[in-house]
Amino acid sequence: MTHWKSMTLAAAIAVLASTSASYAQEETKTIRVGNWLPMHHLIIKGIVEPWAAAIEAETNGSLQFDVMETALGRPPAYFDLVLDGSVDVGFGVSGHNPGRFTMTQVMDLPFMSPDPWAGAAAAWATYERYGADYGEHEGAKVVGLWVHSEPYIFMREGQEVTSLAELAGKKIRVGGNVTGEIMQTLGATPVQLPPTEAQQAMSRGVADGITFPTESIEFFKITPSVASSTRIPGGLYTDTFWLAFNQATWDGLSDEQKAAVEKHSGMAIATMAGWAWTNGDTLGRAALDANNMVWNEIPEADVEEVKSRLAVLEERWIEAANAKGLPAEEILDYARAQAQAYKAEKVVNVP
């Protein structure tokens, strides 16, 4: 038995040594990562940089990642920058390109994502199962999807919203196209802008309010411009983010390098996103509380009315999926089941 264990251990060591040697023999490749956010944003510090560091360690340095500090364009341009090879890797918000990633945005639909852990895991699991049939990312290799945390509607002074009726007619900044549809269906006027332009919109009165997760208000320096917030319980919406390689860059990696990337992508990225947004929200809420934020939640009767009005968005998504020959109901059921399985709030250690 001892001899057998020694042989097994020796074989394992030989495999590890072989893998390490294969990385060591490879020429070092530097992967240029496009970035449109400040370097201290949670997506960079909490997702992209840890992801890159894990792969660098896994490949013994044969892959190196250079995260750019200067943007090459506005956020909606980044998928095309990945496609044309301006960057080797990029990330972005699916909803910044309306109509382009409709199927991938299944978690953007109302009340699909209860928290960033559940939403990110469900987004990736669903894409991994059905994404090849979507045909929405040709020319790129998607290695990760994630979502942000529960959103609120933050309002300027004198624009407080405590009921659905009070939202009517308000100009609300939104980030993605689905969020815009949600606000319009609820009677508000959506103003679609990327997050990097949200602060000016609020400070200049272009918008009466803004849809954002808690962390983003403080990060984008909007805290002084808002006085109250409105929560619609259940996860009103989220935005689905993507992380992708240019296809030629991906094809140029060795099998070992591809395996290293995939090991630290997918669900690993979803986990990092859950932590990043949870930690970010903690800091953001503390800053808002220090600024005397008023936290409101609409009545339960209004929540049911919201769900009733917004059912049409899911119907439109189903129509779009069916038109592409996709099993729409099956995809929705699967995505919901994954969100339920991965949600953070669970009862444990209770008989």
VENPEFEN-V302007 format. One record per residue. N is the residue number from 1. RES is the residue in one letter. PSI is psi as a letter, one per 40 degrees, with the letter a starting at -180 (* if undefined). OMEGA is omega as a letter, one per 20 degrees, with the letter a starting at -180 (none if undefined). D_LAST is the distance of its C-alpha to the last C-alpha in Angstrom with 2 decimals. Layout:
# VENPEFEN-V302007
n=N res=RES psi=PSI omega=OMEGA d_last=D_LAST
n=N res=RES psi=PSI omega=OMEGA d_last=D_LAST
This chain:
# VENPEFEN-V302007
n=1 res=M psi=d omega=r d_last=43.50
n=2 res=T psi=d omega=r d_last=44.34
n=3 res=H psi=d omega=r d_last=47.08
n=4 res=W psi=d omega=r d_last=44.76
n=5 res=K psi=d omega=a d_last=42.24
n=6 res=S psi=d omega=r d_last=45.20
n=7 res=M psi=d omega=a d_last=46.45
n=8 res=T psi=d omega=r d_last=43.08
n=9 res=L psi=d omega=r d_last=42.77
n=10 res=A psi=d omega=r d_last=46.37
n=11 res=A psi=d omega=r d_last=45.83
n=12 res=A psi=d omega=r d_last=42.85
n=13 res=I psi=d omega=r d_last=44.94
n=14 res=A psi=d omega=r d_last=47.80
n=15 res=V psi=d omega=r d_last=45.73
n=16 res=L psi=d omega=a d_last=44.51
n=17 res=A psi=d omega=r d_last=48.05
n=18 res=S psi=d omega=r d_last=49.38
n=19 res=T psi=d omega=r d_last=47.01
n=20 res=S psi=d omega=a d_last=47.83
n=21 res=A psi=d omega=a d_last=51.50
n=22 res=S psi=d omega=r d_last=51.39
n=23 res=Y psi=d omega=a d_last=50.03
n=24 res=A psi=d omega=a d_last=52.62
n=25 res=Q psi=e omega=a d_last=55.42
n=26 res=E psi=i omega=r d_last=54.52
n=27 res=E psi=h omega=a d_last=56.37
n=28 res=T psi=h omega=r d_last=54.32
n=29 res=K psi=h omega=r d_last=53.54
n=30 res=T psi=h omega=a d_last=52.84
n=31 res=I psi=h omega=a d_last=50.67
n=32 res=R psi=h omega=a d_last=51.57
n=33 res=V psi=h omega=r d_last=48.58
n=34 res=G psi=i omega=a d_last=49.57
n=35 res=N psi=h omega=r d_last=47.98
n=36 res=W psi=e omega=a d_last=48.52
n=37 res=L psi=i omega=r d_last=46.20
n=38 res=P psi=i omega=a d_last=46.81
n=39 res=M psi=e omega=a d_last=45.92
n=40 res=H psi=e omega=r d_last=43.24
n=41 res=H psi=i omega=a d_last=41.28
n=42 res=L psi=d omega=r d_last=37.67
n=43 res=I psi=d omega=r d_last=38.56
n=44 res=I psi=d omega=a d_last=41.13
n=45 res=K psi=d omega=a d_last=39.48
n=46 res=G psi=e omega=a d_last=35.89
n=47 res=I psi=c omega=a d_last=36.52
n=48 res=V psi=d omega=a d_last=40.12
n=49 res=E psi=d omega=r d_last=41.16
n=50 res=P psi=d omega=r d_last=38.07
n=51 res=W psi=d omega=a d_last=38.36
n=52 res=A psi=d omega=a d_last=42.05
n=53 res=A psi=d omega=r d_last=41.59
n=54 res=A psi=d omega=a d_last=39.13
n=55 res=I psi=d omega=r d_last=41.67
n=56 res=E psi=d omega=r d_last=44.55
n=57 res=A psi=d omega=a d_last=42.84
n=58 res=E psi=d omega=a d_last=41.92
n=59 res=T psi=e omega=a d_last=45.56
n=60 res=N psi=f omega=r d_last=47.03
n=61 res=G psi=e omega=r d_last=48.72
n=62 res=S psi=d omega=r d_last=50.47
n=63 res=L psi=h omega=r d_last=48.84
n=64 res=Q psi=i omega=a d_last=49.27
n=65 res=F psi=h omega=r d_last=48.09
n=66 res=D psi=h omega=r d_last=50.23
n=67 res=V psi=h omega=a d_last=48.39
n=68 res=M psi=i omega=r d_last=51.15
n=69 res=E psi=e omega=a d_last=51.47
n=70 res=T psi=h omega=a d_last=53.77
n=71 res=A psi=i omega=r d_last=52.98
n=72 res=L psi=e omega=a d_last=55.28
n=73 res=G psi=a omega=r d_last=54.64
n=74 res=R psi=i omega=a d_last=52.39
n=75 res=P psi=d omega=a d_last=48.75
n=76 res=P psi=e omega=a d_last=49.49
n=77 res=A psi=e omega=a d_last=52.11
n=78 res=Y psi=d omega=r d_last=49.88
n=79 res=F psi=d omega=r d_last=49.13
n=80 res=D psi=d omega=r d_last=52.88
n=81 res=L psi=d omega=r d_last=53.46
n=82 res=V psi=d omega=a d_last=51.19
n=83 res=L psi=d omega=a d_last=53.07
n=84 res=D psi=e omega=r d_last=56.52
n=85 res=G psi=e omega=r d_last=55.68
n=86 res=S psi=d omega=r d_last=56.20
n=87 res=V psi=i omega=r d_last=52.92
n=88 res=D psi=d omega=a d_last=51.23
n=89 res=V psi=i omega=r d_last=47.71
n=90 res=G psi=i omega=r d_last=46.66
n=91 res=F psi=i omega=r d_last=43.74
n=92 res=G psi=a omega=r d_last=43.59
n=93 res=V psi=h omega=a d_last=41.97
n=94 res=S psi=d omega=a d_last=42.25
n=95 res=G psi=e omega=r d_last=42.95
n=96 res=H psi=e omega=r d_last=45.98
n=97 res=N psi=g omega=a d_last=47.83
n=98 res=P psi=h omega=r d_last=47.37
n=99 res=G psi=e omega=a d_last=47.55
n=100 res=R psi=d omega=a d_last=47.56
n=101 res=F psi=f omega=a d_last=43.90
n=102 res=T psi=d omega=a d_last=42.61
n=103 res=M psi=d omega=r d_last=40.45
n=104 res=T psi=d omega=a d_last=38.96
n=105 res=Q psi=f omega=a d_last=38.00
n=106 res=V psi=d omega=a d_last=35.45
n=107 res=M psi=e omega=r d_last=32.75
n=108 res=D psi=e omega=a d_last=35.21
n=109 res=L psi=i omega=a d_last=34.79
n=110 res=P psi=h omega=r d_last=33.13
n=111 res=F psi=f omega=r d_last=29.34
n=112 res=M psi=d omega=a d_last=28.95
n=113 res=S psi=h omega=a d_last=27.69
n=114 res=P psi=d omega=r d_last=24.77
n=115 res=D psi=i omega=a d_last=25.24
n=116 res=P psi=d omega=r d_last=27.60
n=117 res=W psi=d omega=a d_last=25.21
n=118 res=A psi=d omega=a d_last=24.45
n=119 res=G psi=d omega=a d_last=28.06
n=120 res=A psi=d omega=a d_last=29.69
n=121 res=A psi=d omega=a d_last=27.73
n=122 res=A psi=d omega=r d_last=28.29
n=123 res=A psi=d omega=a d_last=31.92
n=124 res=W psi=d omega=a d_last=32.63
n=125 res=A psi=d omega=a d_last=30.83
n=126 res=T psi=d omega=r d_last=32.64
n=127 res=Y psi=d omega=a d_last=35.93
n=128 res=E psi=d omega=a d_last=35.69
n=129 res=R psi=d omega=a d_last=35.28
n=130 res=Y psi=e omega=a d_last=37.82
n=131 res=G psi=d omega=a d_last=39.81
n=132 res=A psi=d omega=a d_last=42.72
n=133 res=D psi=e omega=a d_last=43.49
n=134 res=Y psi=d omega=a d_last=43.52
n=135 res=G psi=f omega=a d_last=46.70
n=136 res=E psi=e omega=a d_last=46.11
n=137 res=H psi=f omega=a d_last=46.52
n=138 res=E psi=h omega=a d_last=49.51
n=139 res=G psi=e omega=r d_last=51.39
n=140 res=A psi=i omega=r d_last=48.31
n=141 res=K psi=h omega=r d_last=45.44
n=142 res=V psi=h omega=a d_last=42.16
n=143 res=V psi=e omega=r d_last=39.81
n=144 res=G psi=i omega=r d_last=37.16
n=145 res=L psi=i omega=r d_last=35.79
n=146 res=W psi=i omega=r d_last=33.53
n=147 res=V psi=i omega=r d_last=32.92
n=148 res=H psi=i omega=a d_last=32.77
n=149 res=S psi=a omega=a d_last=30.06
n=150 res=E psi=h omega=a d_last=29.54
n=151 res=P psi=i omega=r d_last=33.01
n=152 res=Y psi=i omega=r d_last=34.41
n=153 res=I psi=h omega=a d_last=37.82
n=154 res=F psi=h omega=a d_last=39.68
n=155 res=M psi=i omega=r d_last=42.73
n=156 res=R psi=i omega=r d_last=45.94
n=157 res=E psi=h omega=r d_last=47.07
n=158 res=G psi=e omega=a d_last=47.97
n=159 res=Q psi=f omega=a d_last=46.03
n=160 res=E psi=h omega=a d_last=42.61
n=161 res=V psi=h omega=r d_last=40.54
n=162 res=T psi=e omega=r d_last=38.00
n=163 res=S psi=i omega=r d_last=38.21
n=164 res=L psi=d omega=a d_last=39.10
n=165 res=A psi=d omega=a d_last=42.55
n=166 res=E psi=e omega=r d_last=43.32
n=167 res=L psi=d omega=a d_last=42.81
n=168 res=A psi=h omega=r d_last=45.76
n=169 res=G psi=e omega=a d_last=48.81
n=170 res=K psi=i omega=r d_last=47.27
n=171 res=K psi=h omega=a d_last=48.32
n=172 res=I psi=h omega=r d_last=45.21
n=173 res=R psi=h omega=r d_last=45.46
n=174 res=V psi=i omega=a d_last=43.41
n=175 res=G psi=d omega=a d_last=43.12
n=176 res=G psi=i omega=a d_last=42.74
n=177 res=N psi=d omega=r d_last=44.21
n=178 res=V psi=d omega=r d_last=40.99
n=179 res=T psi=d omega=r d_last=40.23
n=180 res=G psi=d omega=r d_last=43.79
n=181 res=E psi=d omega=r d_last=43.33
n=182 res=I psi=d omega=a d_last=40.21
n=183 res=M psi=d omega=r d_last=42.11
n=184 res=Q psi=d omega=r d_last=45.13
n=185 res=T psi=d omega=r d_last=43.20
n=186 res=L psi=e omega=r d_last=41.66
n=187 res=G psi=e omega=r d_last=45.19
n=188 res=A psi=i omega=r d_last=45.59
n=189 res=T psi=h omega=a d_last=48.27
n=190 res=P psi=i omega=r d_last=46.94
n=191 res=V psi=h omega=a d_last=48.83
n=192 res=Q psi=h omega=r d_last=47.87
n=193 res=L psi=i omega=r d_last=48.32
n=194 res=P psi=i omega=a d_last=46.83
n=195 res=P psi=d omega=a d_last=44.84
n=196 res=T psi=e omega=a d_last=47.84
n=197 res=E psi=e omega=a d_last=49.85
n=198 res=A psi=d omega=a d_last=47.27
n=199 res=Q psi=d omega=r d_last=48.30
n=200 res=Q psi=d omega=a d_last=51.89
n=201 res=A psi=d omega=a d_last=50.89
n=202 res=M psi=d omega=a d_last=48.92
n=203 res=S psi=d omega=a d_last=51.43
n=204 res=R psi=e omega=r d_last=54.35
n=205 res=G psi=e omega=r d_last=52.78
n=206 res=V psi=d omega=r d_last=52.88
n=207 res=A psi=i omega=r d_last=49.33
n=208 res=D psi=d omega=a d_last=47.74
n=209 res=G psi=i omega=a d_last=44.26
n=210 res=I psi=h omega=r d_last=42.45
n=211 res=T psi=h omega=a d_last=39.32
n=212 res=F psi=i omega=r d_last=37.65
n=213 res=P psi=i omega=a d_last=34.39
n=214 res=T psi=d omega=a d_last=34.19
n=215 res=E psi=d omega=a d_last=35.48
n=216 res=S psi=d omega=a d_last=38.61
n=217 res=I psi=d omega=r d_last=40.08
n=218 res=E psi=d omega=a d_last=40.60
n=219 res=F psi=d omega=a d_last=41.50
n=220 res=F psi=e omega=r d_last=44.23
n=221 res=K psi=f omega=a d_last=45.52
n=222 res=I psi=e omega=a d_last=44.83
n=223 res=T psi=d omega=a d_last=43.09
n=224 res=P psi=e omega=a d_last=46.37
n=225 res=S psi=e omega=a d_last=46.95
n=226 res=V psi=i omega=a d_last=43.77
n=227 res=A psi=d omega=a d_last=42.73
n=228 res=S psi=i omega=r d_last=39.76
n=229 res=S psi=i omega=r d_last=37.01
n=230 res=T psi=h omega=r d_last=35.44
n=231 res=R psi=h omega=r d_last=32.02
n=232 res=I psi=h omega=a d_last=31.37
n=233 res=P psi=i omega=r d_last=27.56
n=234 res=G psi=e omega=a d_last=26.21
n=235 res=G psi=g omega=a d_last=28.50
n=236 res=L psi=d omega=r d_last=32.01
n=237 res=Y psi=i omega=r d_last=33.53
n=238 res=T psi=i omega=r d_last=33.82
n=239 res=D psi=h omega=r d_last=36.66
n=240 res=T psi=h omega=r d_last=36.62
n=241 res=F psi=i omega=r d_last=38.39
n=242 res=W psi=i omega=r d_last=40.11
n=243 res=L psi=h omega=a d_last=41.34
n=244 res=A psi=i omega=r d_last=44.13
n=245 res=F psi=i omega=r d_last=46.99
n=246 res=N psi=h omega=a d_last=50.47
n=247 res=Q psi=d omega=a d_last=50.90
n=248 res=A psi=d omega=r d_last=53.99
n=249 res=T psi=d omega=r d_last=52.32
n=250 res=W psi=d omega=a d_last=49.39
n=251 res=D psi=d omega=a d_last=51.83
n=252 res=G psi=e omega=r d_last=53.65
n=253 res=L psi=i omega=r d_last=50.72
n=254 res=S psi=i omega=r d_last=50.64
n=255 res=D psi=d omega=r d_last=48.01
n=256 res=E psi=d omega=r d_last=46.46
n=257 res=Q psi=d omega=r d_last=46.40
n=258 res=K psi=d omega=r d_last=44.87
n=259 res=A psi=d omega=r d_last=42.11
n=260 res=A psi=d omega=r d_last=41.48
n=261 res=V psi=d omega=a d_last=41.29
n=262 res=E psi=d omega=r d_last=38.91
n=263 res=K psi=d omega=a d_last=36.63
n=264 res=H psi=e omega=r d_last=36.15
n=265 res=S psi=a omega=r d_last=36.23
n=266 res=G psi=b omega=a d_last=34.14
n=267 res=M psi=d omega=r d_last=30.43
n=268 res=A psi=d omega=r d_last=31.45
n=269 res=I psi=d omega=r d_last=33.31
n=270 res=A psi=d omega=r d_last=30.43
n=271 res=T psi=d omega=r d_last=28.21
n=272 res=M psi=d omega=r d_last=31.04
n=273 res=A psi=d omega=r d_last=31.48
n=274 res=G psi=d omega=r d_last=27.88
n=275 res=W psi=d omega=a d_last=28.33
n=276 res=A psi=d omega=a d_last=31.85
n=277 res=W psi=d omega=r d_last=31.10
n=278 res=T psi=d omega=r d_last=28.04
n=279 res=N psi=d omega=r d_last=30.22
n=280 res=G psi=d omega=r d_last=33.18
n=281 res=D psi=d omega=r d_last=31.44
n=282 res=T psi=d omega=r d_last=30.42
n=283 res=L psi=d omega=a d_last=34.09
n=284 res=G psi=d omega=a d_last=35.35
n=285 res=R psi=d omega=r d_last=33.33
n=286 res=A psi=d omega=r d_last=34.50
n=287 res=A psi=d omega=r d_last=38.08
n=288 res=L psi=d omega=r d_last=37.79
n=289 res=D psi=d omega=r d_last=36.37
n=290 res=A psi=d omega=r d_last=39.30
n=291 res=N psi=e omega=r d_last=41.55
n=292 res=N psi=f omega=r d_last=40.08
n=293 res=M psi=h omega=r d_last=38.40
n=294 res=V psi=h omega=a d_last=37.39
n=295 res=W psi=h omega=r d_last=34.08
n=296 res=N psi=i omega=r d_last=34.02
n=297 res=E psi=h omega=a d_last=31.72
n=298 res=I psi=i omega=a d_last=33.26
n=299 res=P psi=i omega=a d_last=32.10
n=300 res=E psi=d omega=r d_last=29.70
n=301 res=A psi=d omega=r d_last=32.71
n=302 res=D psi=d omega=r d_last=34.52
n=303 res=V psi=d omega=r d_last=31.66
n=304 res=E psi=d omega=r d_last=31.96
n=305 res=E psi=d omega=r d_last=35.71
n=306 res=V psi=d omega=a d_last=35.41
n=307 res=K psi=d omega=a d_last=33.37
n=308 res=S psi=d omega=a d_last=35.99
n=309 res=R psi=d omega=a d_last=38.90
n=310 res=L psi=e omega=r d_last=37.55
n=311 res=A psi=d omega=a d_last=36.80
n=312 res=V psi=d omega=r d_last=40.40
n=313 res=L psi=d omega=r d_last=39.67
n=314 res=E psi=d omega=r d_last=37.37
n=315 res=E psi=d omega=r d_last=40.05
n=316 res=R psi=d omega=r d_last=42.66
n=317 res=W psi=d omega=r d_last=40.61
n=318 res=I psi=d omega=r d_last=40.20
n=319 res=E psi=d omega=a d_last=43.96
n=320 res=A psi=d omega=r d_last=44.74
n=321 res=A psi=d omega=r d_last=42.53
n=322 res=N psi=d omega=r d_last=44.04
n=323 res=A psi=d omega=r d_last=47.49
n=324 res=K psi=e omega=a d_last=46.84
n=325 res=G psi=f omega=a d_last=45.81
n=326 res=L psi=i omega=r d_last=42.16
n=327 res=P psi=g omega=a d_last=39.21
n=328 res=A psi=d omega=a d_last=38.09
n=329 res=E psi=d omega=r d_last=35.24
n=330 res=E psi=d omega=a d_last=33.90
n=331 res=I psi=d omega=r d_last=34.03
n=332 res=L psi=d omega=r d_last=32.26
n=333 res=D psi=d omega=a d_last=29.46
n=334 res=Y psi=d omega=a d_last=29.08
n=335 res=A psi=d omega=r d_last=29.15
n=336 res=R psi=d omega=r d_last=26.47
n=337 res=A psi=d omega=r d_last=24.19
n=338 res=Q psi=d omega=r d_last=24.79
n=339 res=A psi=d omega=r d_last=24.16
n=340 res=Q psi=d omega=a d_last=20.79
n=341 res=A psi=d omega=a d_last=19.89
n=342 res=Y psi=e omega=a d_last=21.17
n=343 res=K psi=i omega=a d_last=20.27
n=344 res=A psi=d omega=a d_last=19.21
n=345 res=E psi=h omega=r d_last=16.68
n=346 res=K psi=i omega=r d_last=13.30
n=347 res=V psi=h omega=a d_last=9.72
n=348 res=V psi=i omega=r d_last=8.41
n=349 res=N psi=f omega=r d_last=6.45
n=350 res=V psi=h omega=a d_last=3.83
n=351 res=P psi=* omega=none d_last=0.00
